[in-house]
Amino acid sequence: MFKGGIPGSQRYLNKNLRYPKEALEREIQGDVRVRFIVDVDGTVYDPWIEKSVELSLDDESMRLIIISPKWQPGMQAGRKVKTYKLQPFFYRLQ
């Protein structure tokens, strides 16, 4: 889970997400899904696009995962474990 839970995740996205100029100009919107691994120390690594919309939106989603702070690692039987995470990014024009 993102440190700070859903409110922390929303603050992070509000501060860091930049709707790509190319997608704005072409009025592209949609849902990108990025899968990645959270290591036992909370480090995010090996992200990949599981559901693509368009290259600039995919790139922005990857950038947000790569620059994100450490996540809370998964727990199993009281021990921290490496986990896979699927993070959706919703791009909507208003």
SERO-4910 file (N, C-alpha, C, O; in steps of 0.05 Angstrom, whole numbers):
BEGIN
 pado doro    nc1    nc2    nc3   cac1   cac2   cac3    cc1    cc2    cc3    oc1    oc2    oc3
  Met    A     17    -23      0      0      0      0     18     25      0     40     25     11
  Phe    A      8     46    -12     22     71    -12     22     82     17      2     81     31
  Lys    A     45     92     26     46    103     53     27    126     55     26    144     39
  Gly    A     10    125     76    -10    145     79    -37    136     68    -57    150     69
  Gly    A    -38    111     57    -62    100     46    -73    115     22    -58    129      8
  Ile    A    -99    114     18   -112    127     -4   -109    157     -2   -103    170    -23
  Pro    A   -112    170     21   -108    199     22    -80    207     15    -75    227      1
  Gly    A    -60    192     24    -32    197     17    -27    194    -13    -12    210    -25
  Ser    A    -39    174    -25    -36    169    -53    -49    192    -69    -37    201    -89
  Gln    A    -72    201    -61    -85    223    -74    -69    249    -73    -67    264    -92
  Arg    A    -58    255    -49    -41    278    -46    -17    277    -65    -10    296    -78
  Tyr    A     -4    253    -66     19    249    -83     11    254   -112     26    268   -127
  Leu    A    -11    243   -121    -19    246   -149    -27    275   -155    -20    286   -176
  Asn    A    -41    288   -137    -49    316   -141    -24    334   -144    -25    353   -159
  Lys    A     -4    328   -129     21    344   -130     38    338   -154     51    356   -165
  Asn    A     39    313   -163     59    304   -183     49    298   -211     64    298   -230
  Leu    A     23    291   -213     13    283   -240     11    307   -258      1    328   -251
  Arg    A     22    303   -282     20    323   -303      8    311   -328     19    293   -340
  Tyr    A    -16    320   -335    -30    309   -358    -13    316   -383     -8    340   -388
  Pro    A     -3    297   -398     15    302   -420      2    321   -441    -21    318   -449
  Lys    A     18    339   -451      9    359   -471     -2    345   -496    -23    353   -506
  Glu    A     12    324   -505      3    310   -529    -25    298   -525    -41    300   -543
  Ala    A    -30    286   -502    -56    275   -497    -78    296   -494   -100    293   -503
  Leu    A    -71    319   -482    -90    341   -480    -97    351   -508   -121    355   -514
  Glu    A    -77    356   -524    -82    366   -551    -99    348   -568   -116    357   -584
  Arg    A    -96    322   -564   -111    302   -580   -135    291   -565   -149    273   -575
  Glu    A   -141    303   -542   -164    297   -525   -166    267   -519   -187    254   -521
  Ile    A   -143    256   -511   -141    227   -504   -145    224   -474   -133    238   -458
  Gln    A   -162    205   -467   -166    198   -439   -169    168   -437   -174    155   -457
  Gly    A   -167    158   -412   -170    130   -408   -156    121   -383   -146    138   -368
  Asp    A   -156     95   -379   -144     83   -354   -119     67   -362   -120     49   -377
  Val    A    -97     75   -349    -71     61   -352    -68     44   -327    -74     54   -305
  Arg    A    -58     20   -330    -52      3   -307    -22     -4   -307    -12    -15   -327
  Val    A     -9      1   -285     20     -5   -282     22    -26   -261     12    -23   -239
  Arg    A     37    -48   -267     43    -69   -248     72    -66   -240     89    -60   -257
  Phe    A     78    -70   -215    106    -68   -205    109    -84   -180     90    -96   -170
  Ile    A    134    -86   -171    141   -101   -147    148    -81   -125    162    -62   -129
  Val    A    138    -87   -101    146    -72    -77    163    -91    -60    153   -112    -51
  Asp    A    188    -84    -56    206   -101    -41    201    -99    -11    185    -83     -3
  Val    A    214   -116      4    210   -117     33    217    -91     47    207    -85     69
  Asp    A    234    -74     35    240    -48     46    223    -26     35    227     -2     42
  Gly    A    203    -32     18    185    -12      7    194     -1    -19    180     16    -31
  Thr    A    217     -9    -29    227      1    -55    210    -10    -78    203    -34    -78
  Val    A    203      7    -96    188      0   -120    208     -6   -142    227      9   -147
  Tyr    A    204    -29   -156    221    -35   -179    206    -52   -200    185    -63   -194
  Asp    A    218    -54   -223    209    -70   -245    180    -64   -254    163    -82   -256
  Pro    A    174    -38   -258    147    -31   -267    143    -37   -296    162    -35   -312
  Trp    A    118    -45   -303    112    -49   -331     82    -41   -336     66    -43   -317
  Ile    A     76    -34   -360     49    -26   -367     33    -52   -372     39    -68   -390
  Glu    A     12    -55   -357     -5    -78   -361    -29    -71   -379    -38    -88   -394
  Lys    A    -38    -46   -377    -60    -37   -395    -51     -9   -405    -48     10   -390
  Ser    A    -49     -7   -431    -40     17   -444    -64     33   -455    -85     22   -462
  Val    A    -60     59   -456    -80     76   -470    -67     90   -493    -76     89   -516
  Glu    A    -45    104   -488    -30    119   -508     -3    125   -496      0    127   -471
  Leu    A     18    127   -512     46    128   -503     50    150   -482     63    145   -462
  Ser    A     40    174   -487     46    196   -468     33    191   -441     44    198   -420
  Leu    A      9    180   -440     -4    173   -415     10    149   -401     13    149   -377
  Asp    A     18    130   -417     34    108   -406     60    118   -394     67    110   -371
  Asp    A     74    135   -408     99    146   -398     95    161   -372    111    159   -353
  Glu    A     74    178   -370     68    193   -346     62    174   -322     71    179   -300
  Ser    A     47    153   -327     41    134   -306     67    120   -296     70    117   -272
  Met    A     84    112   -315    109     99   -307    126    119   -291    139    111   -271
  Arg    A    127    144   -300    143    164   -286    134    167   -257    150    168   -238
  Leu    A    107    168   -253     96    171   -226    104    147   -208    109    151   -184
  Ile    A    104    123   -219    112    100   -203    142    101   -197    150     96   -174
  Ile    A    158    107   -217    187    107   -213    196    128   -192    214    122   -177
  Ile    A    184    152   -192    192    173   -173    177    171   -146    183    187   -128
  Ser    A    159    152   -144    143    151   -119    161    144    -95    182    131    -98
  Pro    A    153    154    -72    168    147    -47    164    117    -42    148    104    -55
  Lys    A    178    108    -22    175     79    -14    147     73     -6    133     90      6
  Trp    A    138     49    -12    112     40     -5    113     22     20    135     15     28
  Gln    A     91     17     32     90     -2     54     92    -30     43     75    -37     26
  Pro    A    111    -46     51    113    -73     40     90    -91     50     76    -85     69
  Gly    A     86   -112     35     66   -132     43     74   -147     68     98   -148     75
  Met    A     55   -158     82     60   -173    106     47   -200    104     25   -203     93
  Gln    A     62   -220    113     52   -248    113     63   -261    138     87   -262    142
  Ala    A     45   -272    155     53   -285    180     71   -267    197     90   -277    209
  Gly    A     65   -241    197     80   -222    213    107   -214    202    122   -199    215
  Arg    A    113   -222    177    139   -215    165    134   -199    140    114   -203    126
  Lys    A    152   -180    134    150   -165    109    158   -183     86    177   -198     88
  Val    A    142   -180     64    147   -197     40    146   -179     15    133   -158     15
  Lys    A    159   -188     -5    158   -176    -31    131   -181    -43    121   -204    -42
  Thr    A    118   -161    -55     92   -164    -66     90   -151    -94    105   -133   -100
  Tyr    A     71   -160   -109     64   -147   -134     41   -128   -129     23   -133   -113
  Lys    A     41   -106   -143     20    -85   -140     11    -77   -168     27    -74   -186
  Leu    A    -15    -74   -171    -27    -63   -196    -39    -36   -189    -58    -34   -173
  Gln    A    -28    -15   -202    -37     12   -196    -51     24   -220    -39     27   -242
  Pro    A    -77     30   -218    -90     44   -240    -86     74   -239    -83     86   -218
  Phe    A    -85     86   -263    -84    115   -265   -107    123   -284   -109    113   -306
  Phe    A   -124    141   -274   -148    149   -289   -144    177   -301   -140    196   -286
  Tyr    A   -143    178   -327   -139    204   -340   -166    212   -353   -177    199   -370
  Arg    A   -176    235   -343   -202    245   -353   -199    275   -359   -187    291   -344
  Leu    A   -211    283   -382   -212    311   -389   -239    322   -379   -259    308   -380
  Gln    A   -239    346   -369   -264    358   -359   -275    379   -377   -295    390   -371
***
